Structure formats: structure tokens, C-alpha cells
Amino acid sequence: MSQVHVPSDRRYTKDHEWAQDAEGLVTFGITAFAVEQLGDITLINLDVQVGATVAAGKTFGTIESVKTLSDLYAPVSGTVVAINELLESAPELVNEDPWAKGWMIRIKPSDDGLSGLMDSAAYQSHVESSDH
């Protein structure tokens, strides 16, 4: 496994999603490690709309690559306030820049759900110890 950079300005799930809190809104995406495991991403289906609610640990869409089809899980609960609509026509943005341009949805959290997620050091340790 190659060494993957893990930004310290966000929190992480064991399922390789990231969550970044900025001014009371939380943006979700998948990590570079997840992208590396998936390979070339060919399709992203975000099964939510602005105004919908997502629940921590529940699926909010799917991501398809040349290797597999995987569910996307919400790291925290809340109301969707934005969707990265560019991913519909350009799913490769997730491969190119999973930490910024490849974000998926932004929510207004219903609680302080980030406290239950891993920090960058814990996530890096999780990646290094996982059997992928």
C-alpha cells in the first residue's frame, strides 16, 4: 500500500469518508485512500437532494469505479444544504482531488457528530493496520 496523505483539518470514518466542519456546515467526501482502493471512478449517484436529511452511518449514495460499486455513508446526521452537482458529469474530480473539488454533499449538522469521528492520526493508523 502506498503512503496516503491525510489532512489534519477534518475527521474520518472507518469506511473512509471524511467530514470537514467550516462555519457550522459539514462537507463530506471520500479519502484518497478510498480513491486508491476504488481505482478510476466512473459514476457517482448522490441519492439525496437539498433539504433532505441524512443519518450518520446510513447511505446517501453510491460510487462506481472500474473495480466495484460501493455505498457512500454519511459521517454525521443533518440536513443537506448543498450537493456537488459537478460530479454528475465529471466523477473523475474525485480521483483528481478527493480533498477539495471531489467533495460530495454539505450539511447543517443536527448535533456535534464530528466528535465521534477519528482525527487524522487515528485514521492514518486505521489505514495502515487495515487489510485492504
C-alpha angles and dihedrals in degrees: 000000000000122000109264123203112238114197114225095214095080143045129243144214128217086246090064100254120136129213125198123191116211122168094336097313124103122214120202132205141140125270128252087248090058090048090051090052094046099047121203109006113224105173139015121194114191105193095197137079133208107282094029121117127236126200125217110260094014125112120261097176147325136264122209126199137171087269106041152338114252136182121241114224127204111241092205139013125255149098120304111242100168141015125200096240092180088076091068092068098022111037088158088078086081090057093044099045116001092168098056124359091032096061113134114198138358122211141184100235120233092212141357093288095155091076090072094054129089123262119230095270093051091046092049088052090048091052093047093050098043122101103230 
